[in-house]
Amino acid sequence: MVDIEKIKEYVNDPAKLEAKLKELWGKIDEKGEGSVPHEVLKAKAETFAKNKGIMALPEFRLPTEEERAKARQIADPNNTGKVDFEGFKKLAHAAIEKAKKEGKL
């Protein structure tokens, strides 16, 4: 299950957050190529959500097409079809800010 307190710990400590994002990116970019296609990031995110029980939460819902398009724009502003670590970080920070605004963090 998701440990909100652990997430808050990362969110409130920039060094820990950076380290965790690097760790997660290593699991996403398993081959160390520096970037992954959008489909790979999406598949890895879905697997993570399933494994952590996020999809079972009553408030969970899949993103709309508009939300997915916005996420792609954040993570891949040059529309290359791939996401690199910097794009992944931007996407993570946008998700954190959204969760804060919604009172979830």
Disulfide bonds with the S-S distance in Angstrom:
none
